[in-house]
Amino acid sequence: GIPVVVSENKPKAIQYTIDKFSPAIILLDDGFQSHGVNRDLDIVLLNASKKAGSFELFPLGSLRDFTSSIRKANYIILDINKCFLLSC
């Protein structure tokens, strides 16, 4: 019962979602670096098994924005599941 809208044009997808479904909340994947989108909240999920300083930007690493940009986040969530598997 939850609609999923996929588009390279996030502002257009958001407007379509509002017009078609009138949602109370819209969650964006990779919305942190979508600078043309007005947001109420920024949540960043980090893999806790990564060592500090080992973060590289895509395509070399998994980051899509500079680590200094994390200051813009309202919340940072550490994914510790992999950390336990790797004995971090």
For each residue, the residues with C-beta under 8 A, 3 or more apart:
1:
2:
3: 17 20 21 23
4:
5: 13 16 17
6: 13
7: 10 12 13 16
8:
9: 12 13
10: 7 13 14 28 31 34 36 37
11: 14 15 36 37
12: 7 9 15 16
13: 5 6 7 9 10 16 17
14: 10 11 17 18 26 28 37
15: 11 12 18 19
16: 5 7 12 13 19 20
17: 3 5 13 14 20 21 23 26
18: 14 15 21 22 23 26
19: 15 16
20: 3 16 17
21: 3 17 18
22: 18
23: 3 17 18 26
24:
25:
26: 14 17 18 23
27: 31
28: 10 14 31 34 37 39
29:
30: 33 34 64
31: 10 27 28 34 37 39 42
32: 42 44 64 65 69 72 73
33: 30 64 65 69
34: 10 28 30 31 37
35:
36: 10 11
37: 10 11 14 28 31 34
38:
39: 28 31 42
40:
41: 74 75
42: 31 32 39 72 73 74 75
43: 73 74 75 76 77
44: 32 70 73 75 76 77
45: 77 79
46: 50 76 77 78 79
47: 50 62 79 82
48: 78 79 80 82 83 88
49: 82 83 85 86 88
50: 46 47 54 55
51: 54
52:
53:
54: 50 51 61
55: 50 61 62 63 67
56: 60 61 62 63
57: 60 61 63 64 65 66
58: 61 62 63 64
59:
60: 56 57
61: 54 55 56 57 58
62: 47 55 56 58
63: 55 56 57 58 66 67
64: 30 32 33 57 58
65: 32 33 57 69
66: 57 63 69
67: 55 63 70
68: 71
69: 32 33 65 66 72
70: 44 67 73 76
71: 68
72: 32 42 69
73: 32 42 43 44 70 76
74: 41 42 43
75: 41 42 43 44
76: 43 44 46 70 73
77: 43 44 45 46
78: 46 48
79: 45 46 47 48 82 83
80: 48 83 84 88
81: 84 85
82: 47 48 49 79 85 86
83: 48 49 79 80 86 88
84: 80 81 87 88
85: 49 81 82
86: 49 82 83
87: 84
88: 48 49 80 83 84
